Amino acid sequence: MCGIVAYLGKKAAQPILIEGLKRLEYRGYDSAGVALLGAGPIKIKKTRGRIAALEEILDPSNTVETLGLGHTRWATHGEPNTINAHPHLDYTGKFAIVHNGIIENYATLKTWLQNEGAEFVSETDTEVIAALIGYFYGQSDQDKQYPLQAGQHKFEWAVQRALEKVYGTFGVAIVCSDCPGMLIGAKKGSPLILGVGDNEYILASDAAAIVEHTTQAIYLADNEMVIITPEGFHTKTIQNVAVNKELKEIEFSLEQIELGGFEHHMLKEIFEQPKALATCMGGRIDLQNKRIKLGGIATYLRDLTRTKRMILTACGTAFHAGLVGEFLFEHLARIPAETEYASEFRYRNPIVEDGTVVIAISQSGETLDTFAAVEEAKERGARVFGIVNVVGSTIARATDAGIYLHAGPEIGVASTKAFTGQVAVLTMLAIELGRRRHISSGEIERHIDELSQIPDKIETILAQSDHIKEIAASNIDRDNWLFLGRGFNYPVALEGALKLKEISYIHAEGLPAAEMKHGPIALIHDGMPAVFIATAGPQYDKIMGNISEVRARGGRIIVVATEGDENIASVLGRDDHLITIPDAPEHLQPMLTVIPLQLLAYHAAVLRGQDVDKPRNLAKSVTVE
């Protein structure tokens, strides 16, 4: 992994590839490269480091080639260096490939190909795919078991034969020097989208690389490939069965992925949360009739009402949203629920009885572990629903039905508005199931009214950004933090710790506040920051006691409390800090309490000089194991 861009059209390919790669920088990478194809051999330029380093070795005046491939790589097989960077040539020099994913049987295939005379220059699994294509291309006139079909080009045939041999995940774009007017793409478990413009085509792993040129696209499904020429394109399965794909409108605009005056995408997305939540809830909350309308799963609501058990599965930030969802379903709908790491669910032997519903949560809809958990749950007979942000994504297509966040594109690697959107969707679903199962109409009205006020309440928290920056500045010299919460705010403590780790590289641990006494309290000394979520709720007195315990042991307190709390000052010292949020019912507080923690992490990272939008070693969408 991480980013693919390919172009075929009438314009110069090189500047379009570079611009597209820059649009994909947010996904994270350690090297970059391009392959350009015209009348002669394939030209490849690649280097370790940023796209700026790649631009330094390119001829900026190059307008010759109108076909090319571009790639940004996060190392999986082989260290991050120029040799292992993409694109890769095959041993015949005829084929260039860029690839996202992991080929699990590459070592076996590599040994076989070496015995057949293939030579390799890199340590990557990607070069094995290129070599396979080169091998089969040379065998195309001799293969009697799988002969060329009428009208089928042998380049196309060789790609099919090669991809049938590989096990694992891939999104690939390939060119052949014998076919300077043909581009082929294919996918399995890694996203690939074809943007269709005016006599031009852009193949990419993310719509962000396409939207400047066209908003019309097709989304390849697993085991599908697309063959593109100047005359048009056609799609088929890798097994050579024709597939008709519908052109779809890309849901976001170029303006939405620009910084728009903000210093970083993460800060922009934090501040977009009131609007994103209003959009997420718009059309779903009927304030006049006090009802929740969830069109994406409307036909399944009767089955959901009879659910005996819910399993929520996700990774990272989405897992924390799932934990909030677990509490919501049990509190509001009285349905037993549990949250599973998707990476664990897929490999153990989970119990999925009759009446179990599985909800998969993913911002990108492409998270490999979560997709694998979806497939495992379906195999075991569960009804599976998705909560995703990206329309047409793999998980959205794989689930029985689902609910889109409609939060707009999220460019920052550290997820922010997707978390609050996921919690909002889970809240609406829990309220609706509660209405159908046991909650009175009067209670439903109160829940809906309170939920509709959340976007405006977030605005008041965002106004404290400068104050939170001062708090961050007072504590960024500390390399170990604790985040502590109870009840619905325990998952928020986990999320706050994750955000600080992701972008500032400060070690942080999130815990249920009561668990602090069972070991972690031993860490507290000499001004160690402890972030408490101490908002109004049934466990308020308990967490006040936890704060006192930390202060007594020399910890520095940063507390998120409810506006108007007159007691909180009694447990705070001169060097402690207070952030307030508007009052809200406990089950809605996570959408509010997470905001100051997002800002705290953001400001800490900036003040420590870190690259907030592209933190080291992280990718926006984890499409490999």
N, C-alpha and C positions, 0 to 999 in steps of 0.2 A: 504494500500500500504506500502512496496515499492518494495522489491526484492524477487523473488522466484528462488530457485534452487532445483531440485530433481534428484536423480540418481538411476538407476537400471543397474547392470552389474555384472562383475566378480571381480572387484577391491573393496577395502575397501571404503565404501561410505563416512565416516566421513571426511577424508582429502579433498576429492573432493568437498564436500559441503562447507567446510570452505574456500577453495580456490575460489570457485564460488561466495560465499558471499562477499569476499574481492574484487572481480572484479565488484561487484555491489554497493560497498560502495559509489561511486560517486553519486548515485541516492538519497542519504540522508536517514537517519533512526535514531530511538531513542532506539531500542532494537533489539535483535537477538536471534535465537534459531535453534535447529536441532531436528529432530525425526529420530530414527534409528530402523529398523525392521529386525529381524532375526528369529530364531526358537521360541522365546518366546514372551512376551508382548512388546508393543512399548515402547521404551526408549526416553524420552524427556528431553532435557537440554535447558534452555533459561534464559536470563537475560536482565535487562535494561542496556543500554550503548553500547559501541563499541564491535566489533567482538573480540577484544583482551580480553575483559572481559568474553566473551563466551568461548574462548579457555582455560581460566584459570580453568573452571569448567569441562572441558572435559578430558578424558583419552587419551593422545597423542599416546599411543601404541595400541589403539583400531583398529583392522583390521578384526573384526568378521562380522559385518553387511555389506551387499552389496546392500542394499536398504535404501533410506532415503530421508528426506525432510529438506530444510533449508530456512530461511526467515529473512529478515531485515524489520523492521516495522517503518512506520511513523504513529503516533497515529491519528486515526479518531474517533472511538467509544471507549471511555475509556482512562484514563490517561496513559502516558508512564511508565509502570512498568513491573515487571517480570510476574505477573499473566496475564496481557493482552497481553504479547508478544506471538508471534507465534513460533512453531505450537500449535494447540489446539486439545485436545482429546474430543471425544463425551462422553456423560454420561455413556455409556456402557464400555468405555475403549478400544473398538475395532478399532476406526477410529482416525486417525490424519490428520489434514488439515493445509495447509498454503494458504493464500488468499490475493490477492490485489483487491481493489475495495470497494464499499459500497453497502450493502443490505438495500434497502429503507423500506421494510416491516418487518425488523427483530423483532421489538417490538411486532407486532401482532403474528408473528410466535413463538416468545419466550413464550408469554402468553399461546398460544395453546399447545405448547410442555410441559410446566410446568403442565398444566392440565392433560396431558397424562402421567405424572410421571417423566419427564426429570428434571435433576438438572444441574445448571450452576454455574461456579466458576469465570467467568470473566465478564467484562462489554462489551465485543466485539460483533459485529454482526457476526463475523466469527464463533464463537462457536455455533451460531444458525444453520449454514449450517452443521457443524459436527453432531449436535444433530438430525437434520432432516434426515441425512443419516443413523444414528444409529436407528432412529425410523422406517424408511421404511425397513431397513435391517431385523428388527424383524418382519415386516409385509409381507415379500416377499412371504411366502407360503399361505397367507390368502387373498391377494388382487385379487379379481375376475375381477374387472374392468380393471386393468392393469397387466395381468398375465406375468410371466417370459416367454420370447421367447425361442425357441429351441436353445441351444448352448450359451445362455446368462447367465453369472455368476450373482448371486444375488448382489454381491458387485457393479458391473457395473449397474445393474438395480436400486439399491437403490440410487446411485449417480444421475442417470437420473431423478428419481422421485423427489428427493430433489431439484434439480436445476430447475425443472419445476415450483416449488412453490415459488421461490425467485424472487423478483423484484429489479432491480438495476444493478450493474456492478460487474463482478468477473473474476479473473484469479485464478484458484485453482489447487493444486496438493494434492492428497489424497492417503493414504495407509490404508490397513486393516490387522489387526493381523491374521485373518483367511486366508489371501492370501499373504504370505510373498514373493511371486514372481510376484506381480502385482502392477502397478502404474497407476493411472488415473489422467488425466488433463482435464480441460475444461475452456472455456473463453467466456466472453461477455463484450465487452467494455474495456477490460484490456489485454495487450499483453501476449501471451504465445507461446513459440517456442519449438519444440522438435529437439534436436541434435541427429543425428543417427550416431553412431560410429561403431567400430568393436566389435560386441557382447556387446555393452553398449549403454545406452540412457541417455541423460541429458535433463530434462525439465526445462525451465527457462523463466523468464519474459524479458530477454535481451540477445542478442547473445554474449555479452561480457563474460558471464559465460560459454559459450559453446565452443568458438573458440579455446581454448587451446587443446581441445580433438577431435574436428571434425569440418569440414567446411560444412558438409551436414546437412540440416535441413528442416523441414516442418513448415509452419506458420499456426497456427490454425486461422480460421475465427470465427466471432461471432456465438454463439450457436453451436459450435462444441466441441467434446471431443475426447480424444485419450486414448486408453487402451493399456498398454505396458506390455509385459511379456518377459522372456528370449528368447522366440521363435520368437518375432517380435512385431509388433504393428498394430492396425487397427483404423481407424477414422470413426466417424459417427456424425450425429447431435444429440443434446440432445433429440430430438424426435425419435431417433432410426432409422434414415435413413442413410445408408452407404454412405460415402464420400471418393472419391479417391483423395489423396493429392500428389502433385509432390515434390520430393526432390529438394531443391534449394541450390545453393552455397552461403554461407555467404560472403558478399562483402568485408569484411575487415579482416586483419590478426592480430595475437597476437601482433606483433611488433607495429602496429598502436595504440593499447590501452595501451602500456607501456609508461613510462615517457621519455625514450630516452635521458637521461642526463639533462632534465629540472627539476627544483625544484617542479613544479606543472603542472598538466594537463592544467590549464587555460593558463599559460604562453606558454606552448608548442603549444596550439591551436591558440593563438594570432600570434605566429611566423610561424605557418603553413599556414597562410592565403594567402600568394603569391602562394604557391603550390596548395592549395585547390581551389583558384579561377582559376588558370591555368587549373586545371583538370575540374572544372565546365564548363569553356568556351571551353575547348578542344573538337574538333569535332562539336562544335556548331557555332563557328566563322570561316567562310571560308575567310581567308585574301586574298587569290588569287582572288576570284570572288566577294569579298566584300558582302557576304551574311550571314544571320543568318539561321541556320538549327536547328529546334526544333522538333526532331523526335517523342517525346512523345505525342505531340499534333498536329502533321502535318495534320492529316485528319480533324481536327476541325478548321484550320486556316481561312478557308473561312467564317465559321460561326462567328468566333471571329472578323473578319474584319468588319462584319455587326453589331457588338454589339452596342446597344444603351446606355448601362450603365453597369458599372462594380462595384461590391461590393467585397472588399477584407476583409476577416475575419480571425482573429488570436488572440493570447493572448501574453502578455509580450513582449519580444524582437521581436518575429515574427510580432506582431502588429506594432511595430515601422518600421520594414521593409515594412509592408503593407502601412504605411503612405507615405514612399518614393515612393512605387509603385503607389499610388494614384496620386502623383505629376507627375510621369513619364508618366502614361497613358494620363493624360490631356495635358502635355507639348509636348510629342513626337507623340502620336497617336490621340490626340484631341478627346478622348473618355471620357465622364463624368464618374467620379469615386468617390467612397467614401470608407472609411475604418471603419469597425465595430468591436468592441470587440466581440469575439465569445460568451462570457458569457452573453452579453446583447442581441445579435441577436437572440439567441435561445429562449428567453423568451418573447420578445415583438412580435408585430404583423407587421413584416417588409413588406414593399411594394416591391414585386418582379414581375415587369411587363414583358410582352413578350419582348424578346430581352435583358434581363438581364443575365449577366454572373457573377457567384460567384467564387472567387479564394480563397481557403483555404490554409493558410500557417502554417507549423508546422515543427520544426526540427525532432522531434521523429516520427511524424505521428500518435501519440497515444493520443494527448491532448484531454481530454474528451469534454471540452466545444467546441473546434473547430470541433470535429467529430459530435457533436450534431447540430452545425450550418450547417454542410454539409447536414445532414439528413433533417433539416428544409428547407433548400434551395431546395433540390430535391423534397420534398413534394409540394413545391410551383411552381414547373415546371421549375426551373432555370437549365441551363447547369452549372455544377460544375467541376472545375479543382483544382488540388492539386499541391502545391509546398512543397515537403518534402525531408528530407535527408535519411530516413531509408527505404530501399527497402522492399517491402512486408508489410509495416505497415498498420494499420487499415484505415487511411485516404487515403493512396495510393490506397487501394482496393475499397474504398467506392466512390471515385470520378469518373467522366466519363473518365478522362484522366489527365495527369499531367506531371510535369518535376521534375526529381530528381536533388538534389544539387550535388551529388557525392563529397561531402566535406570530406568524411571519418568520422569515429566515433568521436563524441564530448563527452568527458567524464566530463569536468568541468561543474558544475551546471550552472554557469553564461555563457550564450551562447555568443560566439564571432565569430568564423568562419562561423557558420550557418547564422548569420546576413549578413555578406558580401556576402555569397553565395546566400542568398535569394534576396538581392538587385541586384546582378549580373544577376540572372535569370529573375527578373522583368524588368531589363534594356534591356536584349536581346529580351524579348517578346514585350516590348514597341517599340523598334526600328523596329522590324519586322512588327508590326501592323502599325506603322507610314509609313513604306515603301509601304505597300499595300494600304494605304489610301491617303497619300498626300505628303510625303517627297521625294525630288528629289534624284536621284542616287548619285549626288555629295555630298549632305548632309549625305546620308547613309554611304558613304565611310569614311567621316570624323568621324562620330559617331563610326563606327567599329574600325577604327585605334586608336582612343582615348581609347575606351574600352579595346582593347588588351594590352594597355600599363599600365593598372592599377596594375597588379601584381608586375611589376618592381618598380613602384612608391611606393607601400606599403613597399618594401624592404628598401627604403631610410628613411621611417618614423620609421621603427623598429630599425634602427641604432641609433635613439635618445633615446632609452630605459633608459640609465643611466641618461641622462639629465632630463627625465620625472620623474624618481625616485627621483631626487633632489628636483623637484618641489613638489612632493607628500610629501616628508619629511618636507618641509617648511610649510605645511598647514594641516597636519593630526591632529593637536590639535583643529581644528575648527569643530564643530559638525553640522553646517548648511552651505550648498553650494547652489549656483544657477548655472544652465547650460542654456545658452541662444544662440539661433540661429534663422536665418530667412530663408524663402524659403525652399529649399531642405535640409538645415541643421537644421531646426527646429526639425524633427524627430530624428536627431542625438543628439540634446541637450537632448531630452527625454531619449534616449538610454544611454547617458553618465551618467545622473542622476540615472537611474535604476542600472547601473553597480556599481556605488559607493555605493548605498544603499544595494545592494544584498550581497556584500562580505566584505565591511569595516564597515557596520552598521552606517555610517555617513548619517544623513538626508540630502537629496538633492532634488531639484525641477527643472524640465526641463520646459522651457517656450519659446514661440516665443518672441524674444527680445523686440518687441514693446509692448507686454502685461505687461512687467515689470512695466510700468508707471501706470498701472491700478490696483495697489494694492501691489504687491510684493516688490516694491521699498522701502516700509516702513520697510522692514526687514534689509536693508543694513546699516551696521554700523561697526565700529571698526575692520576693516580688514577682514570682511566676504568674503570668496572666491567666485568670480563670473567667471565662465568659459565661455568665448565667442568664438564662431566660426565666425571668421571675415575674411573669405577668399574672393578672388576676385570674383565679381559677381555684378548683377544689384542692390543689396541692400547694397553694401559695405559702402557707405557714411552714410546710415541710422544707420548701426550697429556701426560705428565709433562714432556717436553721442550718442548711448546707452552706449558705454564704458565710454565716458566722464562723463555721468550722474552718473554712478556707482562710478567712481573715486572721483567725487566731494562730494560724501556722505560717503566716508571713506572705500569703498570696496577695496578688493585686486583683481587685474585682472590677470587671466590666459587666454591667448589668443592663439587660433589656427589660424594662418595666412598663406598666400601664400608666398612661397620662393620669395625673391627679393622685397617684399613690403617695400618701403622706407618711407611710411607714418605712419606705425603702431607705430614706436618708439615715435612719437610725443604725443601719448595718454597714454603711459606707464610710470609709476613711478619707483623709485628705487626698490621697493619691489614687483613689478609686474613680470610676467613671460611670455615668448614667446616660442611657439612651431610652427615649420613651416612644411608645406606639399608642395609637388610639385604642379605646376599649372595644372588645369584640368577644363573642362567645368563644370558649376554649377551642372548639372544633374548627373554627375559622382562623384562629390565630396564626397557624403556620404560614399563611400567605402574607402576613404582616411581619412576624418576627424574623423571617428569613431575610428581609430587605436590609436591615442594618448589618447583618452578618455578611451579606454580599458586598456591601459598601466597605466594610471593615477590611475584608480580604483584598478588594480592589485597591484601596488606598495604601495598604501595607505593601502590596507588590510594587506599585508605582514608586513609593518612597524608597524601596530597596533596589530600585533600578532594574526590575525584571520586565521581560517582554510579556505583557499581560495577555494579549490575544494569541500568542504562540508559545505557551509554556513548554519547557524542555521535556522531551520524551513522551509527549501526549499527542494524540490525534483526536480530531473532533468526533469522528465516527469510527468505532473500533470494529472493523470488518474482517479481522483475523483473530485467531486464538492467541 
